[in-house]
Every structure is written in structure tokens, then in C-alpha cells.
Amino acid sequence: MRLRSLPMIVGLALTCLAQTVEPTLADEASEFRVGGRLAATDIDGIDWIGDLFVQTAISLSPRQGLFAHVDGRTVISGRASDLTFEVRDVLYRLEGGWRGRPRNGDIALTASMTQRGQASVDRVGHAWLRTFDIGAERREGGAFQWRLTAGAVIDERLLDNDVVVEADAVYWLGRDSLDSRFGFEVKGHSLIGGTTTGREWQMGARYHLPLGSSERRQGVALTAAWLAGDSPLGLGDDGVIAGIEFLGTERLSRVSPPEIAGTVAAGLGADDRAAAQLKLQVLSPELFRRFRGVIEVDARTLTAEDTVDLYYLYHLGIERSDGRSVYGGYFYHRSNHQVDNPQGLTGEVTSINVAEAGWETDGWRHGGAPWATRPAAGIEARLRIGWLINSSFGEDEDWHARGGVRWRVDLPTAPYVHVELEAGDVQRRLYAVGFNPTPRWEIQIEFHEDDQWFASDDSAWWITQRLRLGYRSSRRAR
């Protein structure tokens, strides 16, 4: 199995580790956080930056626990067409380790394994560093919060460094009782020793607005910063970055929308197949008559013997929920890329854009009520019917349809059968069986056929472990 699959394998191991202990919502040391950012920049050759991240922390005792972080940054360099963007590269960071707090102290110590990487998109190149890190941080309470780590490089690809130093800090103005907060922040990293030294640091400000609860870790933040540096694991130039950030956590009380939720998944299959997924969903507060806005960003990768597929699925729209069903109007987009393509192809991007009307059961997106002792049994379904706006696949059909059915059995591990179909200008099929060891953790065996993959083999199967964070159901937990 090639080394480029290792980040996905690490992600799989971290999700397994995170779910070996099922925390309670009342446990402050056990936390699940998910979020995303979209920012514009004036850096030469970069138009937009999109971030997705998931963080988990599992308490082993009152003063120590395990944690895992998965962060991905998509660097968008321009437009391939009116509704399709060119991606320069993907910057990622995978970390898992131990965190402990001394008695009567508010500073925590950490020890972890980390991989930081830069994967070129639609061209050749994948550089990374693996490090063993030690650090200290102060994250809970107070106006000044910070983190500092130093890591010794234990393995590398296309880079030559000895040490990686990372730091971030934020100073919040105002009292803790305020509904919103303004803060100054600085963060960055330096690559030390060897022949590929570099650094990237940014200084800026953020204005945080809580959503749905007084808990500040769920909400929307407006950010602006000056970035400078030449790190091969960064953006590589100086400039201004300004945008919006969404952040959700499962330490919130069980309130109605707004909702910020997400999914992290990793899988392994035959013929050098390895899959990974990072997904963010944002639901707005109710706008009028139980209507709300929805945004979903879903980034996926799949390795094959001849390439690595990277594809993004977006949908945004206005929908209404009556507690049992959800229906609305949506815009659906999928774009397809290749990562570190061994064939050396460049600049090849395909996409499809559809205007849709749709209906689904309330539990379709999360597979049942996550607050329950197990996901709810029964049938969940989705149907989307749409008009094809444009496509890279011939535009032979004006219509487009997507749908699926999931049937879950009322047994202790909530086993289920899942089917998804897509038809129109492109074809896609998914057949899967799975079960839930815990409400958030899902294990699934899945078979895919997908016309949009660049891989020469458009069918594959793999075993996936999926962690769902922050999703809620309108139905009462059992």
C-alpha cells in the first residue's frame, strides 16, 4: 500500500480510538468539535481558502484524556468555469495523542503524533512531515488562551527538516457574560533545520457571535488577518485573509436549529483503495414559517492503482421541516480533481451543477436520533429531482435525479441496509450494509459505481468507519 494512503489510515485509527470510550455530554473533558472557514485573500495566485476541521477529546480521568484532530485546507487558485474552481493544493494536519493537566493547574501538557502535508491537486506532488510532538496549552477559561508545541521529525517526503514548532494564541476583550466577543489572535509554524526551512505566521482579529446557546464554542466568527511566510506546508506568500468561520460542539444543550454538525470518515478496501471524508453542515435559525437555510460542504478522497480522486460536493438551499419530513429547493454542485497524479496530468477538472427540489425524512442526514441510546429503527429516505445547469459529461440529459433509502433494524447495534442512486447526465450507485457500535460511530461495508471518478476502474468497495458529530433530530430520543 502506498505511503500517500497513510493519512487516511491514520484518520481511521483516530476515529476508532475516539470511540472506544463513549463520553457523556456532561463530561467537560469529553468534547466533539466540528467547523469550517471560507476566506478571501489578496495573495497572488490564490482567490479563496476553504477549511474543514474535526476535533475530538475523550476523558480517561478528571485530569487526562486522549484527543484527535483532523484539519484540511483547500487552496483555490481560480475558476475553471463559471461554477467550477481550480484547486492548487490541499494542506492537511492529522494529530492524535494524550493530554494531561497537573493538579490544581489550568495549563495542560500534550504528547502526540502528527502528520502535516501539502498535496498538489491536478498535478504531481505530495510533501509531508511526521513528527513526535510535545506541548503545553491553556484552553479553558480566562481572556488569554494559547498553545505551543515542538515536534521532532521522524519521517518525511519531499522535505528535509529536523524540528517543527507551532503556536497559536488569542486574547479576548470584554467580560465572559457578553453574548459576543472580540479578540486578537496570532498563529503559525516554523520548519527548523535541514534544507527546506520555512515559516508561516499570521496576526489578526476575530469577532465571535454565539448561535443557539451561550456556549461560545458554537457560533459564527468574522475573521481578518495578515499572513506572511514561505513555508512549503503553507500558502507560500504574504497577504491579507478575511472570511467567516462556523464552529459547533456537542457540549451544547439540546436546542433547536441553528445547528453546526459534521462527519469524519476513513475506509480501506481491495486493490489499493483507501477512502476519506470530511463534511460540514450548517443549518440557519428559522427564517420564516419554519423555513431555514442549509449549507453542506463534503470533501472526499479515494485512492486507486492509477490515481487519487479528490471530489467536493456542495449543496445549499432553503428548506422547511415539520418534524417528520424536510423539503426545499437546493443548488447542488460536484467538482472532481486528482491529487498527486502519478500520470502527470495537469489542469483537468470536471464538474456538474444542478438546481433541485427535494424531500427527505428527518433522520436521513444522521441515520436516526443521535441523542438516543442507538439510532432509531425504521426507514429513512431522500429524493431530489433537478434541472441540469451545466456538466462536463456531455449534457446529454436536461434532468438529474438523486435519491436513497436506508432501512434500520431494531437490534442492539442498529444494523441497516443503505442504497443511493443518481441518474441523468452521470450515473452513480451505492449499496451498503452497516451497524452502529455507538450512536455516533458507524461501521459500513459499501460498494460504489461512479462515472465521475478519474480512476480507470469506476467501481470499488471498501469498509468505512464514520464518526458523526453534532447532528440532532426533531424526533424525541428513545
BELSUL-V353146 format. One record per residue. N is the residue number from 1. PHI is phi in degrees with one decimal (none if undefined). Layout:
# BELSUL-V353146
n->N phi->PHI
n->N phi->PHI
This chain:
# BELSUL-V353146
n->1 phi->none
n->2 phi->-72.4
n->3 phi->-63.7
n->4 phi->-66.0
n->5 phi->-82.3
n->6 phi->-59.2
n->7 phi->-56.8
n->8 phi->-70.6
n->9 phi->-66.4
n->10 phi->-59.8
n->11 phi->-59.8
n->12 phi->-61.0
n->13 phi->-64.0
n->14 phi->-67.3
n->15 phi->-67.1
n->16 phi->-62.8
n->17 phi->-61.0
n->18 phi->-64.8
n->19 phi->-101.1
n->20 phi->-68.0
n->21 phi->-120.8
n->22 phi->-95.5
n->23 phi->-75.4
n->24 phi->-95.5
n->25 phi->-66.7
n->26 phi->-79.7
n->27 phi->-81.1
n->28 phi->-67.1
n->29 phi->-83.8
n->30 phi->-105.2
n->31 phi->-145.2
n->32 phi->-123.9
n->33 phi->-129.2
n->34 phi->-142.1
n->35 phi->-167.8
n->36 phi->-157.9
n->37 phi->-136.8
n->38 phi->-132.9
n->39 phi->-137.8
n->40 phi->-95.1
n->41 phi->-146.8
n->42 phi->-102.5
n->43 phi->-67.6
n->44 phi->-57.8
n->45 phi->82.4
n->46 phi->-130.9
n->47 phi->-98.0
n->48 phi->-138.4
n->49 phi->-131.8
n->50 phi->-120.2
n->51 phi->-116.6
n->52 phi->-131.2
n->53 phi->-150.1
n->54 phi->-133.8
n->55 phi->-131.2
n->56 phi->-127.7
n->57 phi->-141.1
n->58 phi->-117.4
n->59 phi->-79.7
n->60 phi->-100.7
n->61 phi->-159.1
n->62 phi->-58.2
n->63 phi->-122.1
n->64 phi->-153.2
n->65 phi->-172.9
n->66 phi->-109.5
n->67 phi->-142.9
n->68 phi->-145.8
n->69 phi->-127.6
n->70 phi->-129.6
n->71 phi->-128.6
n->72 phi->-133.3
n->73 phi->-123.2
n->74 phi->-97.9
n->75 phi->-102.5
n->76 phi->-98.3
n->77 phi->-100.7
n->78 phi->166.8
n->79 phi->-108.4
n->80 phi->-86.1
n->81 phi->-158.8
n->82 phi->-59.4
n->83 phi->-117.8
n->84 phi->-130.6
n->85 phi->-109.0
n->86 phi->-88.8
n->87 phi->-107.1
n->88 phi->-76.9
n->89 phi->-163.7
n->90 phi->-120.6
n->91 phi->-101.5
n->92 phi->-138.9
n->93 phi->-146.5
n->94 phi->-120.2
n->95 phi->-141.7
n->96 phi->-146.8
n->97 phi->-178.2
n->98 phi->-116.9
n->99 phi->-131.5
n->100 phi->-136.3
n->101 phi->-121.0
n->102 phi->-60.1
n->103 phi->-59.4
n->104 phi->61.5
n->105 phi->-117.5
n->106 phi->-110.4
n->107 phi->-105.8
n->108 phi->-100.4
n->109 phi->-104.4
n->110 phi->-133.3
n->111 phi->-140.8
n->112 phi->-154.4
n->113 phi->-107.5
n->114 phi->-136.2
n->115 phi->-121.1
n->116 phi->-114.4
n->117 phi->-146.2
n->118 phi->-131.7
n->119 phi->-111.3
n->120 phi->-70.8
n->121 phi->-112.9
n->122 phi->60.4
n->123 phi->-163.3
n->124 phi->-84.6
n->125 phi->140.1
n->126 phi->-153.2
n->127 phi->-107.6
n->128 phi->-155.7
n->129 phi->-128.6
n->130 phi->-111.5
n->131 phi->-135.1
n->132 phi->-102.9
n->133 phi->-110.5
n->134 phi->-127.0
n->135 phi->-163.2
n->136 phi->-141.0
n->137 phi->-155.1
n->138 phi->-132.3
n->139 phi->-110.6
n->140 phi->-103.8
n->141 phi->71.5
n->142 phi->82.5
n->143 phi->-79.2
n->144 phi->-108.5
n->145 phi->-124.0
n->146 phi->-154.7
n->147 phi->-149.1
n->148 phi->-140.1
n->149 phi->-135.0
n->150 phi->-134.5
n->151 phi->-128.1
n->152 phi->-88.5
n->153 phi->-73.2
n->154 phi->-112.4
n->155 phi->-161.1
n->156 phi->-159.6
n->157 phi->-141.6
n->158 phi->60.7
n->159 phi->-134.9
n->160 phi->-142.9
n->161 phi->-140.3
n->162 phi->-108.3
n->163 phi->-140.3
n->164 phi->-120.9
n->165 phi->-114.1
n->166 phi->-127.4
n->167 phi->-153.5
n->168 phi->-151.8
n->169 phi->-153.2
n->170 phi->-139.4
n->171 phi->-117.2
n->172 phi->-93.3
n->173 phi->-95.0
n->174 phi->90.7
n->175 phi->-85.4
n->176 phi->-62.5
n->177 phi->-78.3
n->178 phi->-68.6
n->179 phi->-73.3
n->180 phi->-130.0
n->181 phi->-140.3
n->182 phi->-117.5
n->183 phi->-145.7
n->184 phi->-107.0
n->185 phi->-140.1
n->186 phi->-141.4
n->187 phi->-159.6
n->188 phi->165.2
n->189 phi->-149.3
n->190 phi->-134.5
n->191 phi->-101.1
n->192 phi->-118.4
n->193 phi->80.0
n->194 phi->80.4
n->195 phi->-108.1
n->196 phi->-120.2
n->197 phi->-65.4
n->198 phi->-179.2
n->199 phi->-151.5
n->200 phi->-147.8
n->201 phi->-134.9
n->202 phi->-137.3
n->203 phi->-127.3
n->204 phi->-171.8
n->205 phi->-138.2
n->206 phi->-142.0
n->207 phi->-121.7
n->208 phi->-104.1
n->209 phi->-117.9
n->210 phi->-64.8
n->211 phi->-125.5
n->212 phi->77.6
n->213 phi->-165.6
n->214 phi->-76.1
n->215 phi->-65.0
n->216 phi->-72.1
n->217 phi->-83.0
n->218 phi->-113.2
n->219 phi->162.6
n->220 phi->-121.5
n->221 phi->-127.5
n->222 phi->-96.5
n->223 phi->-128.7
n->224 phi->-150.8
n->225 phi->-154.3
n->226 phi->-100.0
n->227 phi->-116.9
n->228 phi->-143.1
n->229 phi->158.4
n->230 phi->-136.2
n->231 phi->-67.2
n->232 phi->-68.2
n->233 phi->-105.3
n->234 phi->-131.2
n->235 phi->-79.0
n->236 phi->85.0
n->237 phi->-160.4
n->238 phi->-101.6
n->239 phi->167.4
n->240 phi->-99.7
n->241 phi->-125.4
n->242 phi->-142.2
n->243 phi->-173.0
n->244 phi->-128.8
n->245 phi->-127.7
n->246 phi->-114.9
n->247 phi->-141.3
n->248 phi->-130.2
n->249 phi->-147.3
n->250 phi->-87.4
n->251 phi->-84.1
n->252 phi->-72.1
n->253 phi->-70.2
n->254 phi->-84.3
n->255 phi->-112.0
n->256 phi->-75.0
n->257 phi->-48.8
n->258 phi->-74.2
n->259 phi->-137.9
n->260 phi->-122.0
n->261 phi->-141.4
n->262 phi->-167.6
n->263 phi->-140.9
n->264 phi->-127.6
n->265 phi->-147.5
n->266 phi->-149.6
n->267 phi->-148.1
n->268 phi->-130.6
n->269 phi->-145.8
n->270 phi->-76.9
n->271 phi->58.6
n->272 phi->62.8
n->273 phi->-86.5
n->274 phi->-141.9
n->275 phi->-121.6
n->276 phi->-146.2
n->277 phi->-144.7
n->278 phi->-138.3
n->279 phi->-134.1
n->280 phi->-127.9
n->281 phi->-127.6
n->282 phi->-125.3
n->283 phi->-108.3
n->284 phi->-79.4
n->285 phi->-61.2
n->286 phi->-62.1
n->287 phi->-89.4
n->288 phi->-164.3
n->289 phi->47.5
n->290 phi->69.0
n->291 phi->-85.1
n->292 phi->-147.3
n->293 phi->-91.5
n->294 phi->-138.9
n->295 phi->-131.9
n->296 phi->-127.8
n->297 phi->-124.4
n->298 phi->-130.8
n->299 phi->-107.3
n->300 phi->-136.2
n->301 phi->-130.6
n->302 phi->-148.5
n->303 phi->-84.6
n->304 phi->-144.2
n->305 phi->-67.7
n->306 phi->-113.2
n->307 phi->-168.6
n->308 phi->-124.8
n->309 phi->-81.4
n->310 phi->-125.7
n->311 phi->-137.9
n->312 phi->-115.8
n->313 phi->-118.9
n->314 phi->-122.1
n->315 phi->-147.5
n->316 phi->-138.9
n->317 phi->-179.4
n->318 phi->-119.1
n->319 phi->-140.5
n->320 phi->-133.1
n->321 phi->-118.3
n->322 phi->-107.0
n->323 phi->94.5
n->324 phi->-116.6
n->325 phi->-130.8
n->326 phi->-126.8
n->327 phi->-144.0
n->328 phi->179.7
n->329 phi->-118.1
n->330 phi->-141.1
n->331 phi->-110.0
n->332 phi->-118.2
n->333 phi->-135.0
n->334 phi->-134.4
n->335 phi->-122.6
n->336 phi->-125.4
n->337 phi->-135.4
n->338 phi->-125.3
n->339 phi->-107.3
n->340 phi->44.7
n->341 phi->-66.5
n->342 phi->-68.2
n->343 phi->-82.7
n->344 phi->78.6
n->345 phi->-70.7
n->346 phi->-132.6
n->347 phi->70.5
n->348 phi->-95.7
n->349 phi->-130.0
n->350 phi->-122.1
n->351 phi->-158.8
n->352 phi->-144.6
n->353 phi->-132.9
n->354 phi->-138.8
n->355 phi->-95.6
n->356 phi->-126.6
n->357 phi->-118.7
n->358 phi->-151.0
n->359 phi->-138.8
n->360 phi->-156.4
n->361 phi->-73.2
n->362 phi->-60.3
n->363 phi->-92.8
n->364 phi->-60.8
n->365 phi->-70.4
n->366 phi->-122.9
n->367 phi->77.9
n->368 phi->133.2
n->369 phi->-84.4
n->370 phi->-65.5
n->371 phi->-80.9
n->372 phi->-77.7
n->373 phi->-66.1
n->374 phi->-157.4
n->375 phi->-57.6
n->376 phi->-69.2
n->377 phi->-74.9
n->378 phi->126.9
n->379 phi->-111.4
n->380 phi->-118.4
n->381 phi->-152.0
n->382 phi->-143.0
n->383 phi->-143.0
n->384 phi->-127.5
n->385 phi->-119.0
n->386 phi->-145.1
n->387 phi->-107.3
n->388 phi->-72.7
n->389 phi->-79.1
n->390 phi->-160.2
n->391 phi->-159.9
n->392 phi->-91.5
n->393 phi->-115.5
n->394 phi->104.4
n->395 phi->51.0
n->396 phi->-77.6
n->397 phi->-125.0
n->398 phi->-86.0
n->399 phi->-104.0
n->400 phi->-150.4
n->401 phi->-140.0
n->402 phi->-136.5
n->403 phi->-169.2
n->404 phi->-167.0
n->405 phi->-137.6
n->406 phi->-131.2
n->407 phi->-114.8
n->408 phi->-113.7
n->409 phi->-94.9
n->410 phi->-82.5
n->411 phi->-130.2
n->412 phi->-54.1
n->413 phi->-98.3
n->414 phi->50.0
n->415 phi->-64.6
n->416 phi->-152.3
n->417 phi->-120.1
n->418 phi->-134.2
n->419 phi->-134.6
n->420 phi->-131.0
n->421 phi->-133.2
n->422 phi->-137.3
n->423 phi->-145.1
n->424 phi->135.4
n->425 phi->-72.3
n->426 phi->-132.7
n->427 phi->-120.7
n->428 phi->-150.1
n->429 phi->-138.7
n->430 phi->-136.3
n->431 phi->-125.7
n->432 phi->-148.8
n->433 phi->-131.4
n->434 phi->-165.7
n->435 phi->-157.1
n->436 phi->-117.9
n->437 phi->-61.1
n->438 phi->-136.9
n->439 phi->-56.8
n->440 phi->-88.0
n->441 phi->-101.2
n->442 phi->-129.5
n->443 phi->-115.5
n->444 phi->-141.4
n->445 phi->-100.0
n->446 phi->-134.8
n->447 phi->-120.5
n->448 phi->-120.5
n->449 phi->-129.0
n->450 phi->-144.0
n->451 phi->-66.6
n->452 phi->-89.6
n->453 phi->-66.1
n->454 phi->-78.9
n->455 phi->-56.6
n->456 phi->-63.8
n->457 phi->-97.3
n->458 phi->-91.1
n->459 phi->-134.2
n->460 phi->-164.3
n->461 phi->-130.9
n->462 phi->-159.4
n->463 phi->-104.4
n->464 phi->-115.1
n->465 phi->-114.1
n->466 phi->-127.0
n->467 phi->-116.2
n->468 phi->-104.1
n->469 phi->-125.0
n->470 phi->86.3
n->471 phi->-72.2
n->472 phi->-130.1
n->473 phi->-122.0
n->474 phi->-71.7
n->475 phi->-78.2
n->476 phi->-71.3
n->477 phi->-67.5
n->478 phi->-88.0
